[in-house]
Amino acid sequence: MSNKEQLQLAIGKRIKMLRESKKITQQDLAAKCNIEKSNFSRLEAGGTNPTLYTLKIIADNLGVSLCDIVSMEDTK
């Protein structure tokens, strides 16, 4: 697995962890972020490389900072 794929997977896991900790469904968060549910699912699974802007939208809708989204401390 490449470094890029590892990073995508780690960010996806982090988003999923934050979303679940706030008891928000994938469907609800995807709708709030104006992202198709299937695309959001792929993002959480590490199958896509989200832009910084997309990560900011997700962070805002989760009520966390962008730093919280890209922090890799809790994903190992």
PDB file of N, CA, C and O in Angstrom:
ATOM      1  N   MET A   1       0.855  -1.183   0.000  1.00  0.00           N
ATOM      2  CA  MET A   1       0.000   0.000   0.000  1.00  0.00           C
ATOM      3  C   MET A   1       0.897   1.241   0.000  1.00  0.00           C
ATOM      4  O   MET A   1       1.847   1.326   0.778  1.00  0.00           O
ATOM      5  N   SER A   2       0.595   2.186  -0.861  1.00  0.00           N
ATOM      6  CA  SER A   2       1.404   3.401  -0.978  1.00  0.00           C
ATOM      7  C   SER A   2       1.142   4.335   0.204  1.00  0.00           C
ATOM      8  O   SER A   2       0.159   4.180   0.929  1.00  0.00           O
ATOM      9  N   ASN A   3       2.033   5.297   0.382  1.00  0.00           N
ATOM     10  CA  ASN A   3       1.861   6.303   1.439  1.00  0.00           C
ATOM     11  C   ASN A   3       0.570   7.087   1.241  1.00  0.00           C
ATOM     12  O   ASN A   3      -0.119   7.428   2.203  1.00  0.00           O
ATOM     13  N   LYS A   4       0.256   7.367  -0.017  1.00  0.00           N
ATOM     14  CA  LYS A   4      -0.973   8.109  -0.324  1.00  0.00           C
ATOM     15  C   LYS A   4      -2.196   7.310   0.128  1.00  0.00           C
ATOM     16  O   LYS A   4      -3.106   7.856   0.752  1.00  0.00           O
ATOM     17  N   GLU A   5      -2.209   6.022  -0.191  1.00  0.00           N
ATOM     18  CA  GLU A   5      -3.339   5.175   0.190  1.00  0.00           C
ATOM     19  C   GLU A   5      -3.437   5.043   1.710  1.00  0.00           C
ATOM     20  O   GLU A   5      -4.536   5.023   2.264  1.00  0.00           O
ATOM     21  N   GLN A   6      -2.295   4.953   2.378  1.00  0.00           N
ATOM     22  CA  GLN A   6      -2.294   4.872   3.838  1.00  0.00           C
ATOM     23  C   GLN A   6      -2.857   6.146   4.454  1.00  0.00           C
ATOM     24  O   GLN A   6      -3.612   6.086   5.424  1.00  0.00           O
ATOM     25  N   LEU A   7      -2.496   7.296   3.899  1.00  0.00           N
ATOM     26  CA  LEU A   7      -2.994   8.572   4.401  1.00  0.00           C
ATOM     27  C   LEU A   7      -4.499   8.692   4.170  1.00  0.00           C
ATOM     28  O   LEU A   7      -5.233   9.121   5.060  1.00  0.00           O
ATOM     29  N   GLN A   8      -4.959   8.315   2.978  1.00  0.00           N
ATOM     30  CA  GLN A   8      -6.398   8.359   2.686  1.00  0.00           C
ATOM     31  C   GLN A   8      -7.168   7.470   3.655  1.00  0.00           C
ATOM     32  O   GLN A   8      -8.222   7.863   4.155  1.00  0.00           O
ATOM     33  N   LEU A   9      -6.657   6.295   3.917  1.00  0.00           N
ATOM     34  CA  LEU A   9      -7.298   5.360   4.830  1.00  0.00           C
ATOM     35  C   LEU A   9      -7.332   5.934   6.251  1.00  0.00           C
ATOM     36  O   LEU A   9      -8.353   5.842   6.933  1.00  0.00           O
ATOM     37  N   ALA A  10      -6.227   6.520   6.692  1.00  0.00           N
ATOM     38  CA  ALA A  10      -6.156   7.089   8.039  1.00  0.00           C
ATOM     39  C   ALA A  10      -7.132   8.253   8.203  1.00  0.00           C
ATOM     40  O   ALA A  10      -7.792   8.370   9.236  1.00  0.00           O
ATOM     41  N   ILE A  11      -7.225   9.107   7.194  1.00  0.00           N
ATOM     42  CA  ILE A  11      -8.151  10.242   7.271  1.00  0.00           C
ATOM     43  C   ILE A  11      -9.593   9.740   7.264  1.00  0.00           C
ATOM     44  O   ILE A  11     -10.427  10.238   8.019  1.00  0.00           O
ATOM     45  N   GLY A  12      -9.884   8.772   6.428  1.00  0.00           N
ATOM     46  CA  GLY A  12     -11.228   8.199   6.401  1.00  0.00           C
ATOM     47  C   GLY A  12     -11.620   7.604   7.746  1.00  0.00           C
ATOM     48  O   GLY A  12     -12.738   7.808   8.219  1.00  0.00           O
ATOM     49  N   LYS A  13     -10.699   6.868   8.361  1.00  0.00           N
ATOM     50  CA  LYS A  13     -10.963   6.282   9.677  1.00  0.00           C
ATOM     51  C   LYS A  13     -11.186   7.365  10.721  1.00  0.00           C
ATOM     52  O   LYS A  13     -12.048   7.238  11.591  1.00  0.00           O
ATOM     53  N   ARG A  14     -10.402   8.429  10.628  1.00  0.00           N
ATOM     54  CA  ARG A  14     -10.530   9.543  11.582  1.00  0.00           C
ATOM     55  C   ARG A  14     -11.896  10.205  11.438  1.00  0.00           C
ATOM     56  O   ARG A  14     -12.545  10.495  12.443  1.00  0.00           O
ATOM     57  N   ILE A  15     -12.339  10.447  10.220  1.00  0.00           N
ATOM     58  CA  ILE A  15     -13.647  11.059   9.996  1.00  0.00           C
ATOM     59  C   ILE A  15     -14.743  10.153  10.553  1.00  0.00           C
ATOM     60  O   ILE A  15     -15.663  10.621  11.224  1.00  0.00           O
ATOM     61  N   LYS A  16     -14.639   8.865  10.273  1.00  0.00           N
ATOM     62  CA  LYS A  16     -15.641   7.920  10.769  1.00  0.00           C
ATOM     63  C   LYS A  16     -15.670   7.905  12.294  1.00  0.00           C
ATOM     64  O   LYS A  16     -16.746   7.894  12.893  1.00  0.00           O
ATOM     65  N   MET A  17     -14.508   7.904  12.921  1.00  0.00           N
ATOM     66  CA  MET A  17     -14.434   7.901  14.379  1.00  0.00           C
ATOM     67  C   MET A  17     -15.087   9.157  14.966  1.00  0.00           C
ATOM     68  O   MET A  17     -15.860   9.075  15.920  1.00  0.00           O
ATOM     69  N   LEU A  18     -14.768  10.307  14.391  1.00  0.00           N
ATOM     70  CA  LEU A  18     -15.345  11.566  14.874  1.00  0.00           C
ATOM     71  C   LEU A  18     -16.854  11.595  14.658  1.00  0.00           C
ATOM     72  O   LEU A  18     -17.606  12.031  15.531  1.00  0.00           O
ATOM     73  N   ARG A  19     -17.290  11.130  13.493  1.00  0.00           N
ATOM     74  CA  ARG A  19     -18.731  11.104  13.183  1.00  0.00           C
ATOM     75  C   ARG A  19     -19.477  10.206  14.160  1.00  0.00           C
ATOM     76  O   ARG A  19     -20.510  10.594  14.705  1.00  0.00           O
ATOM     77  N   GLU A  20     -18.954   9.016  14.377  1.00  0.00           N
ATOM     78  CA  GLU A  20     -19.617   8.078  15.283  1.00  0.00           C
ATOM     79  C   GLU A  20     -19.601   8.567  16.723  1.00  0.00           C
ATOM     80  O   GLU A  20     -20.549   8.319  17.467  1.00  0.00           O
ATOM     81  N   SER A  21     -18.545   9.256  17.127  1.00  0.00           N
ATOM     82  CA  SER A  21     -18.469   9.774  18.496  1.00  0.00           C
ATOM     83  C   SER A  21     -19.535  10.839  18.740  1.00  0.00           C
ATOM     84  O   SER A  21     -19.946  11.071  19.877  1.00  0.00           O
ATOM     85  N   LYS A  22     -19.977  11.485  17.657  1.00  0.00           N
ATOM     86  CA  LYS A  22     -21.026  12.501  17.759  1.00  0.00           C
ATOM     87  C   LYS A  22     -22.402  11.944  17.424  1.00  0.00           C
ATOM     88  O   LYS A  22     -23.388  12.678  17.356  1.00  0.00           O
ATOM     89  N   LYS A  23     -22.447  10.614  17.212  1.00  0.00           N
ATOM     90  CA  LYS A  23     -23.699   9.908  16.931  1.00  0.00           C
ATOM     91  C   LYS A  23     -24.446  10.504  15.726  1.00  0.00           C
ATOM     92  O   LYS A  23     -25.659  10.712  15.760  1.00  0.00           O
ATOM     93  N   ILE A  24     -23.682  10.765  14.673  1.00  0.00           N
ATOM     94  CA  ILE A  24     -24.237  11.278  13.417  1.00  0.00           C
ATOM     95  C   ILE A  24     -24.148  10.151  12.396  1.00  0.00           C
ATOM     96  O   ILE A  24     -23.107   9.506  12.266  1.00  0.00           O
ATOM     97  N   THR A  25     -25.226   9.916  11.679  1.00  0.00           N
ATOM     98  CA  THR A  25     -25.187   8.875  10.654  1.00  0.00           C
ATOM     99  C   THR A  25     -24.388   9.370   9.447  1.00  0.00           C
ATOM    100  O   THR A  25     -24.243  10.571   9.216  1.00  0.00           O
ATOM    101  N   GLN A  26     -23.883   8.413   8.699  1.00  0.00           N
ATOM    102  CA  GLN A  26     -23.152   8.741   7.484  1.00  0.00           C
ATOM    103  C   GLN A  26     -24.061   9.507   6.522  1.00  0.00           C
ATOM    104  O   GLN A  26     -23.640  10.477   5.892  1.00  0.00           O
ATOM    105  N   GLN A  27     -25.293   9.063   6.422  1.00  0.00           N
ATOM    106  CA  GLN A  27     -26.278   9.709   5.535  1.00  0.00           C
ATOM    107  C   GLN A  27     -26.483  11.179   5.927  1.00  0.00           C
ATOM    108  O   GLN A  27     -26.486  12.061   5.068  1.00  0.00           O
ATOM    109  N   ASP A  28     -26.656  11.434   7.232  1.00  0.00           N
ATOM    110  CA  ASP A  28     -26.902  12.799   7.698  1.00  0.00           C
ATOM    111  C   ASP A  28     -25.696  13.707   7.461  1.00  0.00           C
ATOM    112  O   ASP A  28     -25.848  14.841   7.006  1.00  0.00           O
ATOM    113  N   LEU A  29     -24.501  13.207   7.771  1.00  0.00           N
ATOM    114  CA  LEU A  29     -23.318  14.041   7.582  1.00  0.00           C
ATOM    115  C   LEU A  29     -23.069  14.302   6.099  1.00  0.00           C
ATOM    116  O   LEU A  29     -22.706  15.414   5.717  1.00  0.00           O
ATOM    117  N   ALA A  30     -23.259  13.296   5.276  1.00  0.00           N
ATOM    118  CA  ALA A  30     -23.090  13.482   3.835  1.00  0.00           C
ATOM    119  C   ALA A  30     -24.048  14.557   3.324  1.00  0.00           C
ATOM    120  O   ALA A  30     -23.658  15.411   2.528  1.00  0.00           O
ATOM    121  N   ALA A  31     -25.302  14.515   3.781  1.00  0.00           N
ATOM    122  CA  ALA A  31     -26.287  15.510   3.352  1.00  0.00           C
ATOM    123  C   ALA A  31     -25.893  16.910   3.820  1.00  0.00           C
ATOM    124  O   ALA A  31     -25.998  17.868   3.055  1.00  0.00           O
ATOM    125  N   LYS A  32     -25.441  17.035   5.061  1.00  0.00           N
ATOM    126  CA  LYS A  32     -25.028  18.343   5.583  1.00  0.00           C
ATOM    127  C   LYS A  32     -23.850  18.909   4.798  1.00  0.00           C
ATOM    128  O   LYS A  32     -23.728  20.122   4.629  1.00  0.00           O
ATOM    129  N   CYS A  33     -22.992  18.023   4.325  1.00  0.00           N
ATOM    130  CA  CYS A  33     -21.797  18.445   3.581  1.00  0.00           C
ATOM    131  C   CYS A  33     -22.055  18.569   2.079  1.00  0.00           C
ATOM    132  O   CYS A  33     -21.165  18.954   1.321  1.00  0.00           O
ATOM    133  N   ASN A  34     -23.277  18.241   1.656  1.00  0.00           N
ATOM    134  CA  ASN A  34     -23.641  18.268   0.243  1.00  0.00           C
ATOM    135  C   ASN A  34     -22.753  17.330  -0.579  1.00  0.00           C
ATOM    136  O   ASN A  34     -22.276  17.673  -1.661  1.00  0.00           O
ATOM    137  N   ILE A  35     -22.553  16.132  -0.021  1.00  0.00           N
ATOM    138  CA  ILE A  35     -21.758  15.088  -0.675  1.00  0.00           C
ATOM    139  C   ILE A  35     -22.675  13.886  -0.856  1.00  0.00           C
ATOM    140  O   ILE A  35     -23.407  13.518   0.062  1.00  0.00           O
ATOM    141  N   GLU A  36     -22.639  13.280  -2.021  1.00  0.00           N
ATOM    142  CA  GLU A  36     -23.421  12.063  -2.234  1.00  0.00           C
ATOM    143  C   GLU A  36     -23.024  11.029  -1.196  1.00  0.00           C
ATOM    144  O   GLU A  36     -21.848  10.896  -0.858  1.00  0.00           O
ATOM    145  N   LYS A  37     -24.013  10.295  -0.690  1.00  0.00           N
ATOM    146  CA  LYS A  37     -23.749   9.312   0.359  1.00  0.00           C
ATOM    147  C   LYS A  37     -22.731   8.272  -0.103  1.00  0.00           C
ATOM    148  O   LYS A  37     -21.864   7.871   0.673  1.00  0.00           O
ATOM    149  N   SER A  38     -22.824   7.837  -1.343  1.00  0.00           N
ATOM    150  CA  SER A  38     -21.881   6.835  -1.853  1.00  0.00           C
ATOM    151  C   SER A  38     -20.457   7.396  -1.891  1.00  0.00           C
ATOM    152  O   SER A  38     -19.501   6.679  -1.595  1.00  0.00           O
ATOM    153  N   ASN A  39     -20.313   8.660  -2.249  1.00  0.00           N
ATOM    154  CA  ASN A  39     -18.991   9.292  -2.266  1.00  0.00           C
ATOM    155  C   ASN A  39     -18.452   9.450  -0.850  1.00  0.00           C
ATOM    156  O   ASN A  39     -17.258   9.278  -0.605  1.00  0.00           O
ATOM    157  N   PHE A  40     -19.349   9.780   0.083  1.00  0.00           N
ATOM    158  CA  PHE A  40     -18.934   9.932   1.477  1.00  0.00           C
ATOM    159  C   PHE A  40     -18.490   8.582   2.041  1.00  0.00           C
ATOM    160  O   PHE A  40     -17.510   8.504   2.782  1.00  0.00           O
ATOM    161  N   SER A  41     -19.205   7.542   1.690  1.00  0.00           N
ATOM    162  CA  SER A  41     -18.858   6.198   2.123  1.00  0.00           C
ATOM    163  C   SER A  41     -17.472   5.817   1.612  1.00  0.00           C
ATOM    164  O   SER A  41     -16.660   5.256   2.348  1.00  0.00           O
ATOM    165  N   ARG A  42     -17.216   6.123   0.360  1.00  0.00           N
ATOM    166  CA  ARG A  42     -15.914   5.836  -0.248  1.00  0.00           C
ATOM    167  C   ARG A  42     -14.812   6.645   0.451  1.00  0.00           C
ATOM    168  O   ARG A  42     -13.712   6.135   0.662  1.00  0.00           O
ATOM    169  N   LEU A  43     -15.099   7.889   0.806  1.00  0.00           N
ATOM    170  CA  LEU A  43     -14.139   8.739   1.505  1.00  0.00           C
ATOM    171  C   LEU A  43     -13.777   8.124   2.860  1.00  0.00           C
ATOM    172  O   LEU A  43     -12.600   8.042   3.210  1.00  0.00           O
ATOM    173  N   GLU A  44     -14.785   7.695   3.617  1.00  0.00           N
ATOM    174  CA  GLU A  44     -14.526   7.084   4.923  1.00  0.00           C
ATOM    175  C   GLU A  44     -13.765   5.766   4.798  1.00  0.00           C
ATOM    176  O   GLU A  44     -13.024   5.391   5.706  1.00  0.00           O
ATOM    177  N   ALA A  45     -13.939   5.078   3.706  1.00  0.00           N
ATOM    178  CA  ALA A  45     -13.252   3.799   3.485  1.00  0.00           C
ATOM    179  C   ALA A  45     -11.827   3.999   2.952  1.00  0.00           C
ATOM    180  O   ALA A  45     -11.087   3.031   2.780  1.00  0.00           O
ATOM    181  N   GLY A  46     -11.449   5.247   2.692  1.00  0.00           N
ATOM    182  CA  GLY A  46     -10.107   5.528   2.204  1.00  0.00           C
ATOM    183  C   GLY A  46      -9.952   5.354   0.715  1.00  0.00           C
ATOM    184  O   GLY A  46      -8.833   5.283   0.208  1.00  0.00           O
ATOM    185  N   GLY A  47     -11.067   5.284   0.004  1.00  0.00           N
ATOM    186  CA  GLY A  47     -11.027   5.043  -1.431  1.00  0.00           C
ATOM    187  C   GLY A  47     -10.989   6.279  -2.291  1.00  0.00           C
ATOM    188  O   GLY A  47     -11.072   6.185  -3.516  1.00  0.00           O
ATOM    189  N   THR A  48     -10.864   7.444  -1.670  1.00  0.00           N
ATOM    190  CA  THR A  48     -10.803   8.683  -2.437  1.00  0.00           C
ATOM    191  C   THR A  48      -9.874   9.662  -1.732  1.00  0.00           C
ATOM    192  O   THR A  48      -9.644   9.552  -0.528  1.00  0.00           O
ATOM    193  N   ASN A  49      -9.355  10.599  -2.470  1.00  0.00           N
ATOM    194  CA  ASN A  49      -8.432  11.591  -1.939  1.00  0.00           C
ATOM    195  C   ASN A  49      -9.167  12.926  -1.830  1.00  0.00           C
ATOM    196  O   ASN A  49      -9.218  13.676  -2.805  1.00  0.00           O
ATOM    197  N   PRO A  50      -9.737  13.238  -0.664  1.00  0.00           N
ATOM    198  CA  PRO A  50     -10.528  14.466  -0.537  1.00  0.00           C
ATOM    199  C   PRO A  50      -9.661  15.713  -0.605  1.00  0.00           C
ATOM    200  O   PRO A  50      -8.499  15.704  -0.197  1.00  0.00           O
ATOM    201  N   THR A  51     -10.237  16.773  -1.122  1.00  0.00           N
ATOM    202  CA  THR A  51      -9.531  18.052  -1.160  1.00  0.00           C
ATOM    203  C   THR A  51      -9.525  18.657   0.237  1.00  0.00           C
ATOM    204  O   THR A  51     -10.297  18.252   1.107  1.00  0.00           O
ATOM    205  N   LEU A  52      -8.659  19.615   0.435  1.00  0.00           N
ATOM    206  CA  LEU A  52      -8.602  20.332   1.700  1.00  0.00           C
ATOM    207  C   LEU A  52      -9.935  21.030   1.969  1.00  0.00           C
ATOM    208  O   LEU A  52     -10.398  21.079   3.109  1.00  0.00           O
ATOM    209  N   TYR A  53     -10.544  21.564   0.922  1.00  0.00           N
ATOM    210  CA  TYR A  53     -11.839  22.235   1.057  1.00  0.00           C
ATOM    211  C   TYR A  53     -12.910  21.251   1.538  1.00  0.00           C
ATOM    212  O   TYR A  53     -13.709  21.587   2.412  1.00  0.00           O
ATOM    213  N   THR A  54     -12.930  20.049   0.978  1.00  0.00           N
ATOM    214  CA  THR A  54     -13.891  19.028   1.400  1.00  0.00           C
ATOM    215  C   THR A  54     -13.666  18.668   2.861  1.00  0.00           C
ATOM    216  O   THR A  54     -14.628  18.536   3.619  1.00  0.00           O
ATOM    217  N   LEU A  55     -12.417  18.507   3.265  1.00  0.00           N
ATOM    218  CA  LEU A  55     -12.122  18.190   4.662  1.00  0.00           C
ATOM    219  C   LEU A  55     -12.574  19.313   5.593  1.00  0.00           C
ATOM    220  O   LEU A  55     -13.046  19.053   6.700  1.00  0.00           O
ATOM    221  N   LYS A  56     -12.430  20.556   5.148  1.00  0.00           N
ATOM    222  CA  LYS A  56     -12.879  21.711   5.945  1.00  0.00           C
ATOM    223  C   LYS A  56     -14.390  21.695   6.109  1.00  0.00           C
ATOM    224  O   LYS A  56     -14.893  21.961   7.200  1.00  0.00           O
ATOM    225  N   ILE A  57     -15.119  21.388   5.050  1.00  0.00           N
ATOM    226  CA  ILE A  57     -16.581  21.302   5.123  1.00  0.00           C
ATOM    227  C   ILE A  57     -16.993  20.210   6.109  1.00  0.00           C
ATOM    228  O   ILE A  57     -17.894  20.410   6.923  1.00  0.00           O
ATOM    229  N   ILE A  58     -16.339  19.069   6.033  1.00  0.00           N
ATOM    230  CA  ILE A  58     -16.648  17.968   6.938  1.00  0.00           C
ATOM    231  C   ILE A  58     -16.342  18.375   8.378  1.00  0.00           C
ATOM    232  O   ILE A  58     -17.151  18.138   9.275  1.00  0.00           O
ATOM    233  N   ALA A  59     -15.188  18.981   8.601  1.00  0.00           N
ATOM    234  CA  ALA A  59     -14.816  19.424   9.948  1.00  0.00           C
ATOM    235  C   ALA A  59     -15.843  20.405  10.498  1.00  0.00           C
ATOM    236  O   ALA A  59     -16.269  20.282  11.646  1.00  0.00           O
ATOM    237  N   ASP A  60     -16.240  21.373   9.687  1.00  0.00           N
ATOM    238  CA  ASP A  60     -17.228  22.368  10.125  1.00  0.00           C
ATOM    239  C   ASP A  60     -18.545  21.695  10.516  1.00  0.00           C
ATOM    240  O   ASP A  60     -19.150  22.056  11.526  1.00  0.00           O
ATOM    241  N   ASN A  61     -18.986  20.733   9.733  1.00  0.00           N
ATOM    242  CA  ASN A  61     -20.255  20.061  10.009  1.00  0.00           C
ATOM    243  C   ASN A  61     -20.167  19.076  11.171  1.00  0.00           C
ATOM    244  O   ASN A  61     -21.188  18.699  11.745  1.00  0.00           O
ATOM    245  N   LEU A  62     -18.957  18.662  11.519  1.00  0.00           N
ATOM    246  CA  LEU A  62     -18.766  17.827  12.709  1.00  0.00           C
ATOM    247  C   LEU A  62     -18.536  18.680  13.953  1.00  0.00           C
ATOM    248  O   LEU A  62     -18.557  18.172  15.075  1.00  0.00           O
ATOM    249  N   GLY A  63     -18.315  19.983  13.747  1.00  0.00           N
ATOM    250  CA  GLY A  63     -18.042  20.869  14.870  1.00  0.00           C
ATOM    251  C   GLY A  63     -16.644  20.670  15.446  1.00  0.00           C
ATOM    252  O   GLY A  63     -16.425  20.840  16.645  1.00  0.00           O
ATOM    253  N   VAL A  64     -15.698  20.306  14.571  1.00  0.00           N
ATOM    254  CA  VAL A  64     -14.310  20.120  14.986  1.00  0.00           C
ATOM    255  C   VAL A  64     -13.414  20.968  14.090  1.00  0.00           C
ATOM    256  O   VAL A  64     -13.861  21.519  13.084  1.00  0.00           O
ATOM    257  N   SER A  65     -12.155  21.060  14.470  1.00  0.00           N
ATOM    258  CA  SER A  65     -11.217  21.818  13.639  1.00  0.00           C
ATOM    259  C   SER A  65     -10.676  20.923  12.519  1.00  0.00           C
ATOM    260  O   SER A  65     -10.757  19.696  12.583  1.00  0.00           O
ATOM    261  N   LEU A  66     -10.137  21.558  11.518  1.00  0.00           N
ATOM    262  CA  LEU A  66      -9.499  20.817  10.437  1.00  0.00           C
ATOM    263  C   LEU A  66      -8.334  19.991  10.989  1.00  0.00           C
ATOM    264  O   LEU A  66      -8.066  18.889  10.511  1.00  0.00           O
ATOM    265  N   CYS A  67      -7.652  20.527  11.986  1.00  0.00           N
ATOM    266  CA  CYS A  67      -6.554  19.785  12.635  1.00  0.00           C
ATOM    267  C   CYS A  67      -7.063  18.485  13.256  1.00  0.00           C
ATOM    268  O   CYS A  67      -6.361  17.475  13.237  1.00  0.00           O
ATOM    269  N   ASP A  68      -8.271  18.504  13.801  1.00  0.00           N
ATOM    270  CA  ASP A  68      -8.840  17.280  14.370  1.00  0.00           C
ATOM    271  C   ASP A  68      -9.048  16.223  13.297  1.00  0.00           C
ATOM    272  O   ASP A  68      -8.897  15.031  13.565  1.00  0.00           O
ATOM    273  N   ILE A  69      -9.389  16.640  12.101  1.00  0.00           N
ATOM    274  CA  ILE A  69      -9.617  15.707  11.001  1.00  0.00           C
ATOM    275  C   ILE A  69      -8.302  15.079  10.534  1.00  0.00           C
ATOM    276  O   ILE A  69      -8.256  13.878  10.267  1.00  0.00           O
ATOM    277  N   VAL A  70      -7.253  15.860  10.433  1.00  0.00           N
ATOM    278  CA  VAL A  70      -6.007  15.336   9.873  1.00  0.00           C
ATOM    279  C   VAL A  70      -5.037  14.815  10.921  1.00  0.00           C
ATOM    280  O   VAL A  70      -3.963  14.325  10.572  1.00  0.00           O
ATOM    281  N   SER A  71      -5.391  14.908  12.194  1.00  0.00           N
ATOM    282  CA  SER A  71      -4.547  14.348  13.240  1.00  0.00           C
ATOM    283  C   SER A  71      -4.479  12.841  13.100  1.00  0.00           C
ATOM    284  O   SER A  71      -5.509  12.173  13.012  1.00  0.00           O
ATOM    285  N   MET A  72      -3.279  12.307  13.080  1.00  0.00           N
ATOM    286  CA  MET A  72      -3.108  10.864  12.895  1.00  0.00           C
ATOM    287  C   MET A  72      -2.753  10.167  14.203  1.00  0.00           C
ATOM    288  O   MET A  72      -2.445   8.975  14.192  1.00  0.00           O
ATOM    289  N   GLU A  73      -2.785  10.862  15.306  1.00  0.00           N
ATOM    290  CA  GLU A  73      -2.358  10.298  16.585  1.00  0.00           C
ATOM    291  C   GLU A  73      -3.219   9.132  17.051  1.00  0.00           C
ATOM    292  O   GLU A  73      -2.693   8.184  17.636  1.00  0.00           O
ATOM    293  N   ASP A  74      -4.536   9.174  16.807  1.00  0.00           N
ATOM    294  CA  ASP A  74      -5.452   8.154  17.336  1.00  0.00           C
ATOM    295  C   ASP A  74      -5.787   7.058  16.346  1.00  0.00           C
ATOM    296  O   ASP A  74      -6.610   6.198  16.661  1.00  0.00           O
ATOM    297  N   THR A  75      -5.190   7.047  15.166  1.00  0.00           N
ATOM    298  CA  THR A  75      -5.611   6.109  14.136  1.00  0.00           C
ATOM    299  C   THR A  75      -4.704   4.894  14.006  1.00  0.00           C
ATOM    300  O   THR A  75      -4.995   4.001  13.210  1.00  0.00           O
ATOM    301  N   LYS A  76      -3.637   4.835  14.749  1.00  0.00           N
ATOM    302  CA  LYS A  76      -2.687   3.718  14.608  1.00  0.00           C
ATOM    303  C   LYS A  76      -3.051   2.561  15.499  1.00  0.00           C
ATOM    304  O   LYS A  76      -2.358   1.544  15.503  1.00  0.00           O
TER     305      LYS A  76
END
